[in-house]
Amino acid sequence: MTSSTYRYGANVRANGIRQHYLRYGGEGKTRPVVIVPGITSPAVTWGFVAERFGRNFDTYVLDVRGRGLSEASDALEYGLDAMAADVTAFAAALGLRDYALVGHSMGARIGLRAVSRHGAAPARLVMVDPPVSGPGRRPYPAQLPWYVDSIRLMREGADLEAMRPFCPTWTDEQLRLRAEWLHTCDERAIVTAFNDFQTDDIHADFPRIPCPALLIAAGRGDVIRPEEEAEIRSLQPELAVTRVEGAGHMIPWDDAEGFYHAFGTFLGTAV
């Protein structure tokens, strides 16, 4: 049995807030990797992915502001630019060099905005199934009540069985973990981020990517359609693109090995 690559959880003060993260792998690996999860995914729910990354990479999984153990408050700004500035400041505060930035869904939009407008300077950027909705574009395929209703149930103390209708294909272990941590997602943070999917157009950011970048799209889930992929390619011709055909939007939950295989050696060595 493979031993755990988990090192510790910690906080750092960056961009004026407390940012919490989990570290896997540690020093002496190929390169640092910062993983930025999606809209309602505290860092701990990406632990199984980080365990795998930790075999070859010094891996940091971030609790995005308003989620998990990072700072949250009624006065905190929860827009895309604030979250992108957090990531830039996080990498700087930890002194990360030659690192890779890997974001899923909202996290992919955060990574893209961080490198295009907030001075983040990773050696590699990976965007996993970012929502491409925005002004004048088709709506994001998920609905806001899916997020808000499940958060409210978990905040009231519901268990994994209440979570099952929201994620019917997930294992009991995955449901239990989500049920345990979903209450840490600040509802205002989630609503703001979801509304940003409709009002903030990230397409202007694609031509401004300053480093080698990889787009990993789900074959199912209807987040990035072929014609939308083609538009992104036209905006950033140097972008590498791959699809995990059998997976929905939550790619590593649907097809973990397909997800890891999609990286190839883009990060310097296989995941």
C-alpha positions as CSV (number, residue, x, y, z in Angstrom):
1,M,0.0,0.0,0.0
2,T,1.4,3.4,-1.0
3,S,2.0,5.7,2.0
4,S,0.3,9.0,2.2
5,T,2.0,12.0,0.6
6,Y,0.2,14.4,3.0
7,R,2.5,16.8,4.9
8,Y,0.4,19.3,6.8
9,G,-2.2,22.0,6.7
10,A,-1.3,25.7,7.4
11,N,-2.3,29.3,7.0
12,V,-0.5,32.2,5.4
13,R,-1.4,35.9,5.4
14,A,-1.5,37.0,1.7
15,N,-3.4,39.7,-0.1
16,G,-4.6,40.9,3.2
17,I,-6.5,37.8,4.3
18,R,-5.9,34.4,6.0
19,Q,-5.4,31.8,3.3
20,H,-5.5,28.1,4.3
21,Y,-3.8,25.4,2.3
22,L,-2.9,21.7,2.5
23,R,0.5,20.5,1.5
24,Y,1.4,17.2,-0.1
25,G,4.7,15.8,-1.3
26,G,7.1,18.4,0.0
27,E,10.5,19.5,-1.1
28,G,12.7,17.6,-3.5
29,K,9.9,16.9,-6.0
30,T,9.9,17.9,-9.6
31,R,8.3,21.3,-9.1
32,P,5.7,23.0,-6.9
33,V,2.1,22.7,-8.0
34,V,-0.7,25.0,-6.7
35,I,-4.2,23.5,-7.1
36,V,-7.1,25.9,-7.0
37,P,-10.5,24.0,-6.6
38,G,-13.9,25.0,-7.9
39,I,-16.8,27.0,-6.6
40,T,-17.9,24.7,-3.7
41,S,-14.8,22.5,-3.2
42,P,-12.8,23.1,-0.1
43,A,-9.2,22.0,-0.3
44,V,-9.8,18.8,1.7
45,T,-12.2,17.5,-1.0
46,W,-9.3,17.5,-3.5
47,G,-7.1,15.5,-1.1
48,F,-7.3,12.4,-3.1
49,V,-6.0,14.3,-6.2
50,A,-3.3,16.0,-4.1
51,E,-2.2,12.6,-2.8
52,R,-1.4,11.5,-6.4
53,F,0.3,14.8,-7.3
54,G,2.3,14.6,-4.1
55,R,4.2,11.5,-5.5
56,N,6.1,13.7,-7.9
57,F,5.3,17.3,-7.0
58,D,5.4,19.6,-4.0
59,T,1.7,20.2,-4.0
60,Y,-0.4,23.0,-2.3
61,V,-4.2,22.8,-2.4
62,L,-5.8,26.2,-1.6
63,D,-9.0,26.9,0.3
64,V,-10.3,29.8,-1.9
65,R,-11.5,32.7,0.2
66,G,-15.0,32.0,1.6
67,R,-14.4,28.2,1.6
68,G,-12.9,25.7,3.9
69,L,-10.6,27.3,6.5
70,S,-9.7,30.4,4.6
71,E,-11.0,33.8,5.6
72,A,-14.7,34.5,5.2
73,S,-16.9,37.4,6.3
74,D,-19.9,39.5,5.4
75,A,-17.5,42.3,4.3
76,L,-15.1,40.3,2.2
77,E,-15.0,40.8,-1.6
78,Y,-15.7,37.5,-3.4
79,G,-15.3,38.5,-7.1
80,L,-13.0,36.9,-9.6
81,D,-10.3,39.5,-9.4
82,A,-10.1,39.3,-5.7
83,M,-9.7,35.5,-5.8
84,A,-7.1,35.9,-8.6
85,A,-5.1,38.4,-6.6
86,D,-5.2,35.9,-3.7
87,V,-3.5,33.2,-5.8
88,T,-0.8,35.6,-6.9
89,A,-0.1,36.7,-3.4
90,F,-0.2,33.1,-2.1
91,A,2.6,32.0,-4.4
92,A,4.6,35.1,-3.5
93,A,4.1,34.7,0.2
94,L,5.4,31.1,0.1
95,G,8.3,32.0,-2.2
96,L,7.3,29.5,-4.9
97,R,9.5,29.4,-8.0
98,D,9.0,27.5,-11.3
99,Y,5.6,26.4,-10.0
100,A,2.6,25.1,-11.9
101,L,-0.9,26.6,-11.4
102,V,-3.7,24.0,-11.8
103,G,-7.3,25.2,-11.5
104,H,-10.6,23.4,-11.8
105,S,-13.8,25.1,-13.0
106,M,-14.0,28.4,-11.1
107,G,-10.4,27.7,-10.1
108,A,-9.4,27.6,-13.7
109,R,-11.0,31.0,-14.3
110,I,-9.1,32.2,-11.2
111,G,-5.8,30.9,-12.6
112,L,-6.4,32.4,-16.0
113,R,-7.3,35.8,-14.5
114,A,-4.3,35.6,-12.1
115,V,-1.8,35.2,-15.0
116,S,-3.4,37.6,-17.4
117,R,-4.2,40.6,-15.0
118,H,-2.7,40.1,-11.6
119,G,0.9,39.3,-12.2
120,A,1.0,35.6,-11.3
121,A,4.1,34.1,-13.0
122,P,3.8,30.3,-13.0
123,A,6.0,28.2,-15.3
124,R,2.9,26.3,-16.4
125,L,-0.9,26.9,-16.3
126,V,-3.5,24.2,-16.4
127,M,-7.2,25.1,-16.8
128,V,-9.5,22.2,-16.1
129,D,-13.0,22.6,-17.6
130,P,-13.4,26.4,-16.9
131,P,-16.9,27.8,-17.4
132,V,-16.9,29.8,-20.6
133,S,-20.2,31.5,-20.1
134,G,-20.4,35.3,-19.9
135,P,-22.2,38.3,-21.4
136,G,-23.8,37.5,-24.7
137,R,-22.9,33.8,-24.3
138,R,-25.0,30.7,-23.4
139,P,-25.6,30.3,-19.6
140,Y,-23.4,28.1,-17.5
141,P,-25.2,24.6,-17.6
142,A,-25.5,24.2,-13.8
143,Q,-28.2,26.0,-11.8
144,L,-27.5,28.1,-8.7
145,P,-30.1,26.3,-6.4
146,W,-28.0,23.1,-6.9
147,Y,-25.2,24.8,-4.9
148,V,-27.2,26.9,-2.5
149,D,-29.8,24.2,-1.5
150,S,-27.1,21.6,-0.8
151,I,-25.0,24.1,1.3
152,R,-28.1,25.0,3.4
153,L,-28.8,21.3,4.0
154,M,-25.3,20.7,5.2
155,R,-25.3,23.8,7.3
156,E,-28.3,22.4,9.2
157,G,-26.4,19.1,9.9
158,A,-27.7,16.8,7.1
159,D,-25.7,13.7,6.3
160,L,-24.4,12.0,3.2
161,E,-27.8,10.6,2.2
162,A,-29.1,14.2,1.9
163,M,-26.1,14.8,-0.4
164,R,-26.7,11.8,-2.6
165,P,-29.4,13.4,-4.8
166,F,-27.0,16.2,-5.7
167,C,-24.1,13.8,-6.6
168,P,-25.8,10.5,-7.4
169,T,-22.7,8.9,-9.0
170,W,-20.3,9.6,-6.2
171,T,-19.1,7.0,-3.7
172,D,-20.2,7.1,0.0
173,E,-16.7,8.2,0.9
174,Q,-16.9,11.1,-1.5
175,L,-20.4,12.1,-0.4
176,R,-19.4,11.9,3.3
177,L,-16.5,14.2,2.7
178,R,-18.5,16.7,0.8
179,A,-21.3,16.6,3.4
180,E,-18.8,17.2,6.2
181,W,-17.2,20.3,4.5
182,L,-19.8,21.9,2.4
183,H,-21.1,24.0,5.3
184,T,-17.8,25.9,5.2
185,C,-18.8,27.5,1.9
186,D,-20.0,31.0,2.5
187,E,-23.3,31.4,0.6
188,R,-22.5,34.9,-0.5
189,A,-19.2,33.8,-1.9
190,I,-20.9,31.0,-3.9
191,V,-23.7,33.3,-5.2
192,T,-21.1,36.0,-6.3
193,A,-18.9,33.4,-8.1
194,F,-21.9,31.9,-9.8
195,N,-23.2,35.3,-11.0
196,D,-19.7,36.1,-12.2
197,F,-19.9,33.0,-14.5
198,Q,-22.7,34.9,-16.3
199,T,-21.3,38.5,-16.1
200,D,-17.5,38.2,-16.3
201,D,-16.2,37.3,-19.8
202,I,-12.8,35.5,-19.5
203,H,-12.2,35.3,-23.3
204,A,-10.2,38.5,-23.2
205,D,-7.8,36.8,-20.9
206,F,-6.8,33.9,-23.2
207,P,-4.6,36.0,-25.5
208,R,-2.7,37.4,-22.5
209,I,-1.5,34.0,-21.1
210,P,2.3,34.5,-20.7
211,C,3.3,30.9,-20.1
212,P,2.8,27.5,-21.6
213,A,-0.8,26.5,-20.9
214,L,-3.0,23.4,-21.1
215,L,-6.8,23.2,-21.3
216,I,-8.3,19.9,-20.1
217,A,-12.0,19.7,-21.0
218,A,-14.6,17.1,-19.9
219,G,-16.2,15.1,-22.7
220,R,-19.5,15.2,-20.8
221,G,-21.1,18.0,-18.7
222,D,-21.6,20.5,-21.5
223,V,-19.3,23.1,-20.0
224,I,-17.0,23.5,-23.1
225,R,-18.6,22.6,-26.4
226,P,-16.4,21.9,-29.5
227,E,-17.2,25.3,-31.1
228,E,-16.2,27.0,-27.8
229,E,-13.0,25.1,-27.7
230,A,-12.3,26.2,-31.2
231,E,-12.8,29.8,-30.2
232,I,-10.4,29.5,-27.3
233,R,-7.8,27.9,-29.7
234,S,-8.2,30.9,-32.0
235,L,-7.6,33.3,-29.1
236,Q,-4.6,31.4,-27.9
237,P,-3.1,29.3,-30.7
238,E,-0.2,28.0,-28.5
239,L,-2.7,26.5,-26.0
240,A,-2.5,22.7,-25.7
241,V,-5.9,21.1,-25.4
242,T,-7.1,17.6,-24.4
243,R,-10.4,16.0,-23.5
244,V,-11.3,13.3,-21.0
245,E,-14.1,11.9,-23.1
246,G,-15.8,9.7,-20.5
247,A,-15.9,12.2,-17.7
248,G,-18.3,14.9,-16.6
249,H,-17.4,18.3,-15.2
250,M,-16.0,16.8,-12.0
251,I,-13.4,15.0,-14.0
252,P,-11.2,13.3,-11.3
253,W,-14.3,12.0,-9.6
254,D,-15.6,10.4,-12.8
255,D,-12.3,9.2,-14.3
256,A,-9.3,9.8,-12.1
257,E,-6.8,7.9,-14.3
258,G,-8.1,9.7,-17.4
259,F,-7.6,13.0,-15.5
260,Y,-4.0,12.2,-14.6
261,H,-3.3,10.9,-18.0
262,A,-4.5,14.1,-19.6
263,F,-1.6,16.0,-18.1
264,G,0.9,13.8,-20.0
265,T,4.4,15.3,-19.1
266,F,3.1,18.9,-19.4
267,L,4.2,19.6,-15.8
268,G,7.7,18.1,-16.4
269,T,6.9,14.5,-15.5
270,A,3.8,12.4,-15.5
271,V,1.3,12.8,-12.7
